[in-house]
Amino acid sequence: MSERHKTVHDPWKWGWCYHNREDPRVWAPKKNSAAGFTLNFAHRQAYAILVLLLIAPIMIVLLIELLK
């Protein structure tokens, strides 16, 4: 097989979304490791964490508004 026909598995979808089924980590380093970590969206736990990260600030704002 020639070099140009080999497919290289790139775990970065759209340049920002990490999706690698072979990687057992839920949190993976970003392309620039100094920038922190990102979720591995090949894992189900990643979606649960994402939902929690989105719901938490909304719940805090709603709680503050209700206590006024």
Secondary structure, DSSP 8 states (H G I E B T S, - for coil): --GGG------EETTTEE--TT---SEEE-SSGGG-EEEBTTSHHHHHHHHHHHHHHHHHHHHHHHT-
